[in-house]
Amino acid sequence: MERDPIFTMICFLIVVFSHLELSEEVDVLGVEGSISDGETLVSSLETFQLGFFSPGKSRNRYLGIWFKTCPGTVVWVANRNNPIADGKGVLTVSDSGNLVLLNQTKGVVWSSNMSGTAQNPVAQLLDTGNLVLKDNKSAAGSYLWQSFDYPLDTLLPGMKVGWNLKTGEERYLTSWKSADDPSPGNFTFRLDKNGLPQLVIDRESMKTYRTGPWNGFGFEAIPAYLNFLFKHNVVSNENEIFFSYEVANKEITTRLWLNHTGYLQRLIFTHDSKNWEFLYSAPFDKCGIYGFCGANSICSSRRADACKCLKGFISKSQESKNCVRESSLDCQKGDGFTKLVGVKVPDLLKFQLNESLNLKQCEAECLKNCSCTAYVNMKVSEGRTSCVMWFGDLFDISEVSDMYRNEVVFIRLSASGL
Protein backbone atom coordinates (compact mmCIF):
# COMPACT_ATOMS: atom_id res chain seq x y z
CA MET A 1 0.00 0.00 0.00
CA GLU A 2 1.45 3.35 -1.02
CA ARG A 3 1.65 6.04 1.68
CA ASP A 4 0.13 9.50 1.23
CA PRO A 5 3.07 11.94 0.63
CA ILE A 6 1.41 14.57 2.82
CA PHE A 7 1.10 12.08 5.69
CA THR A 8 4.76 11.13 5.26
CA MET A 9 5.83 14.80 5.34
CA ILE A 10 3.78 15.45 8.51
CA CYS A 11 5.41 12.49 10.26
CA PHE A 12 8.84 13.72 9.19
CA LEU A 13 8.19 17.21 10.57
CA ILE A 14 6.88 15.79 13.86
CA VAL A 15 10.10 13.81 14.28
CA VAL A 16 12.28 16.82 13.39
CA PHE A 17 10.53 19.26 15.75
CA SER A 18 10.40 16.69 18.54
CA HIS A 19 14.15 16.25 18.20
CA LEU A 20 14.73 20.00 18.24
CA GLU A 21 12.69 20.37 21.42
CA LEU A 22 14.60 17.60 23.18
CA SER A 23 18.01 18.90 22.13
CA GLU A 24 17.37 22.53 23.10
CA GLU A 25 20.22 23.73 25.34
CA VAL A 26 18.39 25.42 28.21
CA ASP A 27 21.69 25.52 30.15
CA VAL A 28 23.43 27.79 27.63
CA LEU A 29 23.23 31.55 27.09
CA GLY A 30 24.74 33.08 23.94
CA VAL A 31 25.37 36.61 22.70
CA GLU A 32 21.94 36.84 21.10
CA GLY A 33 20.12 35.72 24.26
CA SER A 34 19.33 37.22 27.66
CA ILE A 35 17.70 36.30 30.95
CA SER A 36 15.24 38.73 32.46
CA ASP A 37 13.78 38.67 35.96
CA GLY A 38 11.35 35.73 36.02
CA GLU A 39 13.36 33.64 33.54
CA THR A 40 15.95 31.03 34.47
CA LEU A 41 18.83 28.96 33.15
CA VAL A 42 18.74 25.29 34.18
CA SER A 43 21.68 22.85 34.12
CA SER A 44 21.34 19.87 31.77
CA LEU A 45 20.37 17.34 34.46
CA GLU A 46 18.21 19.94 36.23
CA THR A 47 20.44 19.98 39.29
CA PHE A 48 21.01 23.74 39.49
CA GLN A 49 19.09 26.80 38.39
CA LEU A 50 20.22 30.38 37.73
CA GLY A 51 17.89 33.34 37.98
CA PHE A 52 16.76 36.27 40.07
CA PHE A 53 15.66 35.97 43.70
CA SER A 54 14.94 37.98 46.85
CA PRO A 55 16.51 36.58 50.05
CA GLY A 56 14.42 36.25 53.20
CA LYS A 57 12.29 39.33 53.83
CA SER A 58 14.25 41.53 51.43
CA ARG A 59 12.64 43.00 48.32
CA ASN A 60 15.98 43.53 46.60
CA ARG A 61 16.71 41.34 43.59
CA TYR A 62 19.88 39.37 43.09
CA LEU A 63 21.18 37.08 40.36
CA GLY A 64 22.02 33.74 41.94
CA ILE A 65 22.42 30.00 41.56
CA TRP A 66 20.43 27.54 43.67
CA PHE A 67 19.56 23.86 43.85
CA LYS A 68 16.56 23.34 41.54
CA THR A 69 14.96 20.87 43.96
CA CYS A 70 15.43 23.37 46.80
CA PRO A 71 15.01 26.93 45.45
CA GLY A 72 15.62 28.51 48.85
CA THR A 73 19.17 27.17 49.00
CA VAL A 74 21.26 29.75 47.14
CA VAL A 75 24.90 28.74 46.61
CA TRP A 76 26.24 31.72 44.64
CA VAL A 77 25.29 35.35 44.08
CA ALA A 78 26.65 37.60 41.33
CA ASN A 79 25.70 41.05 42.59
CA ARG A 80 25.96 40.50 46.34
CA ASN A 81 27.28 44.05 46.82
CA ASN A 82 24.93 45.77 44.38
CA PRO A 83 21.28 44.67 44.58
CA ILE A 84 18.66 45.60 42.01
CA ALA A 85 15.74 47.45 43.57
CA ASP A 86 13.34 47.69 40.61
CA GLY A 87 13.12 44.01 39.66
CA LYS A 88 14.11 44.79 36.06
CA GLY A 89 17.49 43.05 35.92
CA VAL A 90 18.74 41.44 32.69
CA LEU A 91 21.71 39.09 32.25
CA THR A 92 23.44 39.07 28.85
CA VAL A 93 26.68 37.94 27.23
CA SER A 94 28.48 40.89 25.68
CA ASP A 95 30.21 40.78 22.30
CA SER A 96 33.58 40.65 24.09
CA GLY A 97 32.50 37.54 26.00
CA ASN A 98 31.72 38.99 29.41
CA LEU A 99 28.67 38.17 31.46
CA VAL A 100 26.96 41.48 32.15
CA LEU A 101 24.08 42.18 34.55
CA LEU A 102 22.10 45.31 33.68
CA ASN A 103 19.43 47.26 35.56
CA GLN A 104 16.38 49.01 34.12
CA THR A 105 18.43 51.97 32.87
CA LYS A 106 20.96 49.64 31.19
CA GLY A 107 23.54 50.47 33.84
CA VAL A 108 26.05 47.71 34.62
CA VAL A 109 25.25 46.22 38.03
CA TRP A 110 27.80 43.40 37.81
CA SER A 111 30.19 41.95 35.25
CA SER A 112 32.46 38.91 35.04
CA ASN A 113 35.17 41.45 34.15
CA MET A 114 37.15 38.99 32.06
CA SER A 115 40.22 40.36 30.31
CA GLY A 116 40.56 39.71 26.59
CA THR A 117 37.85 38.74 24.13
CA ALA A 118 36.23 35.53 22.95
CA GLN A 119 35.32 34.69 19.35
CA ASN A 120 32.17 32.67 20.05
CA PRO A 121 31.32 33.40 23.70
CA VAL A 122 28.63 31.44 25.53
CA ALA A 123 27.73 31.06 29.20
CA GLN A 124 26.74 27.66 30.53
CA LEU A 125 25.40 26.48 33.88
CA LEU A 126 26.98 23.11 34.65
CA ASP A 127 25.50 20.36 36.80
CA THR A 128 28.25 20.99 39.35
CA GLY A 129 26.72 24.42 40.05
CA ASN A 130 29.55 26.15 38.19
CA LEU A 131 28.59 29.00 35.87
CA VAL A 132 31.22 29.16 33.14
CA LEU A 133 32.13 31.40 30.22
CA LYS A 134 33.78 29.70 27.27
CA ASP A 135 34.48 29.95 23.59
CA ASN A 136 31.88 27.69 22.03
CA LYS A 137 34.49 26.23 19.69
CA SER A 138 37.13 25.60 22.37
CA ALA A 139 37.90 22.23 23.95
CA ALA A 140 35.65 20.89 26.70
CA GLY A 141 36.70 22.06 30.15
CA SER A 142 38.51 25.13 28.81
CA TYR A 143 36.91 28.14 30.50
CA LEU A 144 37.53 31.85 30.14
CA TRP A 145 35.83 32.55 33.50
CA GLN A 146 33.99 30.47 36.10
CA SER A 147 31.96 31.22 39.20
CA PHE A 148 33.86 28.50 41.12
CA ASP A 149 36.81 30.91 41.19
CA TYR A 150 34.70 33.37 43.18
CA PRO A 151 33.07 31.42 46.05
CA LEU A 152 30.69 33.09 48.47
CA ASP A 153 29.38 31.30 51.55
CA THR A 154 29.04 27.78 50.09
CA LEU A 155 31.62 25.19 49.06
CA LEU A 156 30.34 22.61 46.58
CA PRO A 157 32.15 19.43 45.47
CA GLY A 158 35.00 20.41 43.17
CA MET A 159 35.33 23.97 44.46
CA LYS A 160 38.60 25.12 46.03
CA VAL A 161 39.53 27.06 49.15
CA GLY A 162 43.18 28.05 49.11
CA TRP A 163 45.96 29.97 47.39
CA ASN A 164 47.37 30.52 43.92
CA LEU A 165 51.05 30.65 44.84
CA LYS A 166 52.02 32.27 41.53
CA THR A 167 49.70 35.26 41.80
CA GLY A 168 49.09 35.35 45.56
CA GLU A 169 45.33 35.21 44.95
CA GLU A 170 43.29 33.56 47.70
CA ARG A 171 39.91 31.83 47.45
CA TYR A 172 37.85 31.66 50.62
CA LEU A 173 34.25 31.66 51.82
CA THR A 174 32.63 34.78 53.24
CA SER A 175 29.36 34.61 55.17
CA TRP A 176 26.29 36.61 54.28
CA LYS A 177 25.66 39.67 56.43
CA SER A 178 22.27 38.24 57.45
CA ALA A 179 19.65 35.81 56.21
CA ASP A 180 18.11 38.73 54.28
CA ASP A 181 21.35 40.24 52.98
CA PRO A 182 23.98 38.35 50.91
CA SER A 183 26.55 41.15 51.10
CA PRO A 184 29.83 40.14 52.84
CA GLY A 185 29.37 39.40 56.54
CA ASN A 186 31.81 39.18 59.45
CA PHE A 187 33.07 35.61 58.99
CA THR A 188 35.48 33.95 56.58
CA PHE A 189 36.46 30.32 56.09
CA ARG A 190 39.91 29.82 54.64
CA LEU A 191 42.93 27.54 54.36
CA ASP A 192 45.77 28.54 56.69
CA LYS A 193 48.94 27.57 54.82
CA ASN A 194 51.31 28.46 57.66
CA GLY A 195 53.32 25.26 58.16
CA LEU A 196 50.92 22.32 58.03
CA PRO A 197 47.67 23.38 56.33
CA GLN A 198 44.55 23.69 58.46
CA LEU A 199 41.10 25.18 57.93
CA VAL A 200 40.09 28.17 60.04
CA ILE A 201 37.12 30.45 60.60
CA ASP A 202 37.97 34.11 61.22
CA ARG A 203 35.82 36.91 62.50
CA GLU A 204 37.27 40.17 61.22
CA SER A 205 40.82 38.70 61.25
CA MET A 206 40.35 37.11 64.70
CA LYS A 207 40.41 33.30 64.67
CA THR A 208 37.23 31.70 66.05
CA TYR A 209 37.75 28.06 65.03
CA ARG A 210 40.36 25.77 63.51
CA THR A 211 40.29 22.16 62.40
CA GLY A 212 43.83 21.28 63.41
CA PRO A 213 46.46 20.33 60.82
CA TRP A 214 45.96 18.15 57.77
CA ASN A 215 47.57 14.74 58.36
CA GLY A 216 47.40 13.37 54.83
CA PHE A 217 43.94 11.85 55.27
CA GLY A 218 41.88 14.47 57.03
CA PHE A 219 41.75 17.25 59.60
CA GLU A 220 41.76 16.57 63.32
CA ALA A 221 38.45 18.23 64.17
CA ILE A 222 36.43 16.81 61.26
CA PRO A 223 34.82 13.43 62.07
CA ALA A 224 36.82 10.57 60.52
CA TYR A 225 33.69 8.55 59.69
CA LEU A 226 32.83 11.09 56.99
CA ASN A 227 35.47 9.43 54.82
CA PHE A 228 32.76 6.98 53.84
CA LEU A 229 30.74 9.83 52.35
CA PHE A 230 33.36 12.35 51.24
CA LYS A 231 36.93 12.43 50.09
CA HIS A 232 38.74 15.44 51.50
CA ASN A 233 41.75 16.64 49.52
CA VAL A 234 44.59 19.02 50.23
CA VAL A 235 46.77 19.62 47.18
CA SER A 236 50.09 21.39 47.54
CA ASN A 237 52.56 22.04 44.73
CA GLU A 238 54.64 24.89 43.33
CA ASN A 239 51.59 26.51 41.73
CA GLU A 240 48.87 26.26 44.37
CA ILE A 241 47.74 24.91 47.71
CA PHE A 242 44.06 24.26 48.26
CA PHE A 243 41.38 22.23 50.03
CA SER A 244 38.50 20.62 48.17
CA TYR A 245 36.22 17.62 48.57
CA GLU A 246 34.41 15.03 46.45
CA VAL A 247 31.39 12.87 47.17
CA ALA A 248 31.77 9.10 47.30
CA ASN A 249 28.38 8.60 45.66
CA LYS A 250 27.03 10.86 42.92
CA GLU A 251 23.54 10.44 44.35
CA ILE A 252 24.61 12.47 47.41
CA THR A 253 23.62 16.13 47.33
CA THR A 254 25.71 18.08 49.81
CA ARG A 255 27.16 21.47 50.63
CA LEU A 256 29.58 23.01 53.10
CA TRP A 257 28.03 26.25 54.31
CA LEU A 258 29.42 29.14 56.36
CA ASN A 259 26.29 30.73 57.82
CA HIS A 260 25.94 34.36 58.88
CA THR A 261 26.38 33.48 62.58
CA GLY A 262 29.87 32.07 61.96
CA TYR A 263 29.18 28.32 62.02
CA LEU A 264 30.50 26.00 59.32
CA GLN A 265 27.90 23.34 58.60
CA ARG A 266 28.03 20.15 56.54
CA LEU A 267 24.58 19.36 55.15
CA ILE A 268 23.10 16.54 53.07
CA PHE A 269 19.83 16.86 51.15
CA THR A 270 17.43 13.98 51.73
CA HIS A 271 15.34 13.59 48.60
CA ASP A 272 12.54 11.74 50.40
CA SER A 273 11.80 14.49 52.92
CA LYS A 274 13.08 17.33 50.69
CA ASN A 275 15.03 18.71 53.64
CA TRP A 276 18.64 19.46 54.49
CA GLU A 277 20.06 17.31 57.31
CA PHE A 278 23.04 18.44 59.43
CA LEU A 279 25.99 16.04 59.59
CA TYR A 280 28.10 18.30 61.76
CA SER A 281 28.55 21.91 62.71
CA ALA A 282 31.77 23.66 63.67
CA PRO A 283 32.48 24.79 66.31
CA PHE A 284 30.67 21.71 67.65
CA ASP A 285 30.80 22.77 71.32
CA LYS A 286 32.58 25.24 73.58
CA CYS A 287 35.87 23.34 73.23
CA GLY A 288 35.71 24.01 69.50
CA ILE A 289 35.72 27.77 70.13
CA TYR A 290 39.24 28.96 69.45
CA GLY A 291 41.27 29.50 72.61
CA PHE A 292 38.31 28.89 74.92
CA CYS A 293 40.59 27.76 77.76
CA GLY A 294 43.53 30.09 77.29
CA ALA A 295 47.23 29.26 77.17
CA ASN A 296 48.80 26.02 78.51
CA SER A 297 45.45 24.46 79.32
CA ILE A 298 43.28 21.74 77.82
CA CYS A 299 39.55 21.80 77.11
CA SER A 300 37.31 18.80 77.61
CA SER A 301 33.55 18.77 77.00
CA ARG A 302 33.28 15.78 79.33
CA ARG A 303 34.00 17.93 82.37
CA ALA A 304 31.55 20.36 83.97
CA ASP A 305 34.46 22.76 84.26
CA ALA A 306 35.77 22.35 80.71
CA CYS A 307 39.12 24.03 81.27
CA LYS A 308 42.03 22.45 83.09
CA CYS A 309 45.71 23.39 83.30
CA LEU A 310 48.13 21.00 81.64
CA LYS A 311 50.17 18.78 83.94
CA GLY A 312 52.98 20.86 85.43
CA PHE A 313 51.02 24.11 85.05
CA ILE A 314 48.82 26.11 87.45
CA SER A 315 46.27 28.90 86.99
CA LYS A 316 47.82 32.30 86.50
CA SER A 317 45.00 33.94 88.48
CA GLN A 318 41.35 33.43 89.36
CA GLU A 319 40.35 35.95 86.72
CA SER A 320 42.37 34.34 83.92
CA LYS A 321 42.01 31.07 82.04
CA ASN A 322 45.73 31.13 81.21
CA CYS A 323 48.07 28.75 83.00
CA VAL A 324 51.76 29.13 83.89
CA ARG A 325 54.46 26.62 84.82
CA GLU A 326 54.70 25.40 88.39
CA SER A 327 58.48 25.20 88.03
CA SER A 328 60.67 26.73 85.37
CA LEU A 329 62.42 24.65 82.74
CA ASP A 330 66.11 24.02 83.37
CA CYS A 331 68.00 22.41 80.50
CA GLN A 332 71.02 21.74 82.70
CA LYS A 333 69.13 19.57 85.21
CA GLY A 334 67.48 17.37 82.61
CA ASP A 335 63.98 18.22 81.48
CA GLY A 336 61.62 15.51 80.31
CA PHE A 337 58.21 15.04 78.73
CA THR A 338 54.71 14.06 79.77
CA LYS A 339 52.42 12.42 77.25
CA LEU A 340 49.08 13.95 76.25
CA VAL A 341 46.96 11.38 74.39
CA GLY A 342 43.94 11.86 72.09
CA VAL A 343 44.07 15.62 71.55
CA LYS A 344 43.89 18.28 68.90
CA VAL A 345 47.44 19.61 68.76
CA PRO A 346 48.26 23.19 69.85
CA ASP A 347 47.87 25.89 67.25
CA LEU A 348 50.88 26.45 65.00
CA LEU A 349 51.88 29.87 66.34
CA LYS A 350 55.59 29.56 67.18
CA PHE A 351 56.75 26.24 65.80
CA GLN A 352 59.35 24.43 63.75
CA LEU A 353 58.74 21.71 61.17
CA ASN A 354 61.31 19.03 60.30
CA GLU A 355 60.26 16.29 57.89
CA SER A 356 63.40 14.16 58.28
CA LEU A 357 63.21 13.30 62.01
CA ASN A 358 61.52 10.26 63.56
CA LEU A 359 59.94 10.22 67.03
CA LYS A 360 63.15 9.68 69.01
CA GLN A 361 65.08 12.20 66.94
CA CYS A 362 62.27 14.71 67.36
CA GLU A 363 62.47 14.34 71.15
CA ALA A 364 66.25 14.78 71.10
CA GLU A 365 65.99 17.85 68.88
CA CYS A 366 63.44 19.44 71.21
CA LEU A 367 65.65 18.81 74.26
CA LYS A 368 68.58 20.53 72.53
CA ASN A 369 66.64 23.80 72.40
CA CYS A 370 65.77 25.21 75.82
CA SER A 371 62.88 27.16 74.29
CA CYS A 372 61.15 24.06 72.87
CA THR A 373 58.01 23.39 74.95
CA ALA A 374 56.36 20.44 73.13
CA TYR A 375 56.71 18.13 70.17
CA VAL A 376 54.72 15.63 68.11
CA ASN A 377 55.63 13.22 65.35
CA MET A 378 52.67 13.76 63.05
CA LYS A 379 51.58 11.87 59.96
CA VAL A 380 51.33 14.37 57.13
CA SER A 381 50.79 12.06 54.13
CA GLU A 382 50.92 8.42 53.09
CA GLY A 383 54.08 6.93 54.60
CA ARG A 384 55.49 10.30 55.65
CA THR A 385 55.70 11.93 59.08
CA SER A 386 56.96 15.27 60.31
CA CYS A 387 58.49 16.41 63.57
CA VAL A 388 56.61 19.46 64.83
CA MET A 389 58.09 21.41 67.74
CA TRP A 390 56.43 24.26 69.63
CA PHE A 391 58.10 27.23 71.30
CA GLY A 392 56.53 29.37 74.01
CA ASP A 393 52.98 28.98 75.31
CA LEU A 394 50.74 26.19 74.00
CA PHE A 395 47.39 27.40 72.77
CA ASP A 396 44.01 25.85 71.83
CA ILE A 397 44.49 22.22 72.93
CA SER A 398 41.37 20.12 73.33
CA GLU A 399 40.47 16.50 73.93
CA VAL A 400 38.85 14.82 70.93
CA SER A 401 36.95 11.53 70.83
CA ASP A 402 37.86 8.50 68.75
CA MET A 403 35.47 9.61 66.00
CA TYR A 404 37.95 12.39 65.27
CA ARG A 405 41.59 12.17 64.26
CA ASN A 406 43.82 12.88 67.22
CA GLU A 407 47.49 12.95 68.14
CA VAL A 408 49.87 12.19 71.02
CA VAL A 409 51.59 15.39 72.11
CA PHE A 410 54.66 15.41 74.37
CA ILE A 411 54.69 18.38 76.76
CA ARG A 412 58.05 19.45 78.20
CA LEU A 413 58.36 19.65 81.99
CA SER A 414 61.21 20.36 84.36
CA ALA A 415 62.79 17.49 86.26
CA SER A 416 60.97 18.55 89.43
CA GLY A 417 57.67 18.78 87.53
CA LEU A 418 58.11 15.23 86.31
C-alpha positions in Angstrom: 0.0 0.0 0.0 1.4 3.4 -1.0 1.6 6.0 1.7 0.1 9.5 1.2 3.1 11.9 0.6 1.4 14.6 2.8 1.1 12.1 5.7 4.8 11.1 5.3 5.8 14.8 5.3 3.8 15.4 8.5 5.4 12.5 10.3 8.8 13.7 9.2 8.2 17.2 10.6 6.9 15.8 13.9 10.1 13.8 14.3 12.3 16.8 13.4 10.5 19.3 15.7 10.4 16.7 18.5 14.2 16.2 18.2 14.7 20.0 18.2 12.7 20.4 21.4 14.6 17.6 23.2 18.0 18.9 22.1 17.4 22.5 23.1 20.2 23.7 25.3 18.4 25.4 28.2 21.7 25.5 30.2 23.4 27.8 27.6 23.2 31.6 27.1 24.7 33.1 23.9 25.4 36.6 22.7 21.9 36.8 21.1 20.1 35.7 24.3 19.3 37.2 27.7 17.7 36.3 30.9 15.2 38.7 32.5 13.8 38.7 36.0 11.4 35.7 36.0 13.4 33.6 33.5 16.0 31.0 34.5 18.8 29.0 33.1 18.7 25.3 34.2 21.7 22.8 34.1 21.3 19.9 31.8 20.4 17.3 34.5 18.2 19.9 36.2 20.4 20.0 39.3 21.0 23.7 39.5 19.1 26.8 38.4 20.2 30.4 37.7 17.9 33.3 38.0 16.8 36.3 40.1 15.7 36.0 43.7 14.9 38.0 46.9 16.5 36.6 50.0 14.4 36.3 53.2 12.3 39.3 53.8 14.2 41.5 51.4 12.6 43.0 48.3 16.0 43.5 46.6 16.7 41.3 43.6 19.9 39.4 43.1 21.2 37.1 40.4 22.0 33.7 41.9 22.4 30.0 41.6 20.4 27.5 43.7 19.6 23.9 43.9 16.6 23.3 41.5 15.0 20.9 44.0 15.4 23.4 46.8 15.0 26.9 45.4 15.6 28.5 48.8 19.2 27.2 49.0 21.3 29.8 47.1 24.9 28.7 46.6 26.2 31.7 44.6 25.3 35.4 44.1 26.6 37.6 41.3 25.7 41.0 42.6 26.0 40.5 46.3 27.3 44.0 46.8 24.9 45.8 44.4 21.3 44.7 44.6 18.7 45.6 42.0 15.7 47.4 43.6 13.3 47.7 40.6 13.1 44.0 39.7 14.1 44.8 36.1 17.5 43.0 35.9 18.7 41.4 32.7 21.7 39.1 32.3 23.4 39.1 28.9 26.7 37.9 27.2 28.5 40.9 25.7 30.2 40.8 22.3 33.6 40.6 24.1 32.5 37.5 26.0 31.7 39.0 29.4 28.7 38.2 31.5 27.0 41.5 32.2 24.1 42.2 34.5 22.1 45.3 33.7 19.4 47.3 35.6 16.4 49.0 34.1 18.4 52.0 32.9 21.0 49.6 31.2 23.5 50.5 33.8 26.0 47.7 34.6 25.3 46.2 38.0 27.8 43.4 37.8 30.2 41.9 35.2 32.5 38.9 35.0 35.2 41.5 34.2 37.1 39.0 32.1 40.2 40.4 30.3 40.6 39.7 26.6 37.8 38.7 24.1 36.2 35.5 22.9 35.3 34.7 19.3 32.2 32.7 20.1 31.3 33.4 23.7 28.6 31.4 25.5 27.7 31.1 29.2 26.7 27.7 30.5 25.4 26.5 33.9 27.0 23.1 34.7 25.5 20.4 36.8 28.2 21.0 39.3 26.7 24.4 40.1 29.6 26.2 38.2 28.6 29.0 35.9 31.2 29.2 33.1 32.1 31.4 30.2 33.8 29.7 27.3 34.5 29.9 23.6 31.9 27.7 22.0 34.5 26.2 19.7 37.1 25.6 22.4 37.9 22.2 24.0 35.7 20.9 26.7 36.7 22.1 30.2 38.5 25.1 28.8 36.9 28.1 30.5 37.5 31.9 30.1 35.8 32.6 33.5 34.0 30.5 36.1 32.0 31.2 39.2 33.9 28.5 41.1 36.8 30.9 41.2 34.7 33.4 43.2 33.1 31.4 46.1 30.7 33.1 48.5 29.4 31.3 51.6 29.0 27.8 50.1 31.6 25.2 49.1 30.3 22.6 46.6 32.2 19.4 45.5 35.0 20.4 43.2 35.3 24.0 44.5 38.6 25.1 46.0 39.5 27.1 49.2 43.2 28.1 49.1 46.0 30.0 47.4 47.4 30.5 43.9 51.0 30.7 44.8 52.0 32.3 41.5 49.7 35.3 41.8 49.1 35.3 45.6 45.3 35.2 45.0 43.3 33.6 47.7 39.9 31.8 47.4 37.8 31.7 50.6 34.3 31.7 51.8 32.6 34.8 53.2 29.4 34.6 55.2 26.3 36.6 54.3 25.7 39.7 56.4 22.3 38.2 57.5 19.6 35.8 56.2 18.1 38.7 54.3 21.4 40.2 53.0 24.0 38.3 50.9 26.6 41.2 51.1 29.8 40.1 52.8 29.4 39.4 56.5 31.8 39.2 59.4 33.1 35.6 59.0 35.5 34.0 56.6 36.5 30.3 56.1 39.9 29.8 54.6 42.9 27.5 54.4 45.8 28.5 56.7 48.9 27.6 54.8 51.3 28.5 57.7 53.3 25.3 58.2 50.9 22.3 58.0 47.7 23.4 56.3 44.6 23.7 58.5 41.1 25.2 57.9 40.1 28.2 60.0 37.1 30.5 60.6 38.0 34.1 61.2 35.8 36.9 62.5 37.3 40.2 61.2 40.8 38.7 61.2 40.4 37.1 64.7 40.4 33.3 64.7 37.2 31.7 66.0 37.7 28.1 65.0 40.4 25.8 63.5 40.3 22.2 62.4 43.8 21.3 63.4 46.5 20.3 60.8 46.0 18.1 57.8 47.6 14.7 58.4 47.4 13.4 54.8 43.9 11.9 55.3 41.9 14.5 57.0 41.7 17.3 59.6 41.8 16.6 63.3 38.4 18.2 64.2 36.4 16.8 61.3 34.8 13.4 62.1 36.8 10.6 60.5 33.7 8.5 59.7 32.8 11.1 57.0 35.5 9.4 54.8 32.8 7.0 53.8 30.7 9.8 52.3 33.4 12.4 51.2 36.9 12.4 50.1 38.7 15.4 51.5 41.7 16.6 49.5 44.6 19.0 50.2 46.8 19.6 47.2 50.1 21.4 47.5 52.6 22.0 44.7 54.6 24.9 43.3 51.6 26.5 41.7 48.9 26.3 44.4 47.7 24.9 47.7 44.1 24.3 48.3 41.4 22.2 50.0 38.5 20.6 48.2 36.2 17.6 48.6 34.4 15.0 46.5 31.4 12.9 47.2 31.8 9.1 47.3 28.4 8.6 45.7 27.0 10.9 42.9 23.5 10.4 44.3 24.6 12.5 47.4 23.6 16.1 47.3 25.7 18.1 49.8 27.2 21.5 50.6 29.6 23.0 53.1 28.0 26.2 54.3 29.4 29.1 56.4 26.3 30.7 57.8 25.9 34.4 58.9 26.4 33.5 62.6 29.9 32.1 62.0 29.2 28.3 62.0 30.5 26.0 59.3 27.9 23.3 58.6 28.0 20.1 56.5 24.6 19.4 55.1 23.1 16.5 53.1 19.8 16.9 51.2 17.4 14.0 51.7 15.3 13.6 48.6 12.5 11.7 50.4 11.8 14.5 52.9 13.1 17.3 50.7 15.0 18.7 53.6 18.6 19.5 54.5 20.1 17.3 57.3 23.0 18.4 59.4 26.0 16.0 59.6 28.1 18.3 61.8 28.6 21.9 62.7 31.8 23.7 63.7 32.5 24.8 66.3 30.7 21.7 67.7 30.8 22.8 71.3 32.6 25.2 73.6 35.9 23.3 73.2 35.7 24.0 69.5 35.7 27.8 70.1 39.2 29.0 69.4 41.3 29.5 72.6 38.3 28.9 74.9 40.6 27.8 77.8 43.5 30.1 77.3 47.2 29.3 77.2 48.8 26.0 78.5 45.4 24.5 79.3 43.3 21.7 77.8 39.6 21.8 77.1 37.3 18.8 77.6 33.6 18.8 77.0 33.3 15.8 79.3 34.0 17.9 82.4 31.6 20.4 84.0 34.5 22.8 84.3 35.8 22.3 80.7 39.1 24.0 81.3 42.0 22.4 83.1 45.7 23.4 83.3 48.1 21.0 81.6 50.2 18.8 83.9 53.0 20.9 85.4 51.0 24.1 85.0 48.8 26.1 87.5 46.3 28.9 87.0 47.8 32.3 86.5 45.0 33.9 88.5 41.3 33.4 89.4 40.3 35.9 86.7 42.4 34.3 83.9 42.0 31.1 82.0 45.7 31.1 81.2 48.1 28.7 83.0 51.8 29.1 83.9 54.5 26.6 84.8 54.7 25.4 88.4 58.5 25.2 88.0 60.7 26.7 85.4 62.4 24.6 82.7 66.1 24.0 83.4 68.0 22.4 80.5 71.0 21.7 82.7 69.1 19.6 85.2 67.5 17.4 82.6 64.0 18.2 81.5 61.6 15.5 80.3 58.2 15.0 78.7 54.7 14.1 79.8 52.4 12.4 77.2 49.1 13.9 76.3 47.0 11.4 74.4 43.9 11.9 72.1 44.1 15.6 71.6 43.9 18.3 68.9 47.4 19.6 68.8 48.3 23.2 69.8 47.9 25.9 67.2 50.9 26.5 65.0 51.9 29.9 66.3 55.6 29.6 67.2 56.7 26.2 65.8 59.4 24.4 63.7 58.7 21.7 61.2 61.3 19.0 60.3 60.3 16.3 57.9 63.4 14.2 58.3 63.2 13.3 62.0 61.5 10.3 63.6 59.9 10.2 67.0 63.2 9.7 69.0 65.1 12.2 66.9 62.3 14.7 67.4 62.5 14.3 71.1 66.3 14.8 71.1 66.0 17.8 68.9 63.4 19.4 71.2 65.7 18.8 74.3 68.6 20.5 72.5 66.6 23.8 72.4 65.8 25.2 75.8 62.9 27.2 74.3 61.1 24.1 72.9 58.0 23.4 74.9 56.4 20.4 73.1 56.7 18.1 70.2 54.7 15.6 68.1 55.6 13.2 65.3 52.7 13.8 63.1 51.6 11.9 60.0 51.3 14.4 57.1 50.8 12.1 54.1 50.9 8.4 53.1 54.1 6.9 54.6 55.5 10.3 55.7 55.7 11.9 59.1 57.0 15.3 60.3 58.5 16.4 63.6 56.6 19.5 64.8 58.1 21.4 67.7 56.4 24.3 69.6 58.1 27.2 71.3 56.5 29.4 74.0 53.0 29.0 75.3 50.7 26.2 74.0 47.4 27.4 72.8 44.0 25.8 71.8 44.5 22.2 72.9 41.4 20.1 73.3 40.5 16.5 73.9 38.9 14.8 70.9 36.9 11.5 70.8 37.9 8.5 68.7 35.5 9.6 66.0 38.0 12.4 65.3 41.6 12.2 64.3 43.8 12.9 67.2 47.5 13.0 68.1 49.9 12.2 71.0 51.6 15.4 72.1 54.7 15.4 74.4 54.7 18.4 76.8 58.0 19.4 78.2 58.4 19.7 82.0 61.2 20.4 84.4 62.8 17.5 86.3 61.0 18.6 89.4 57.7 18.8 87.5 58.1 15.2 86.3 
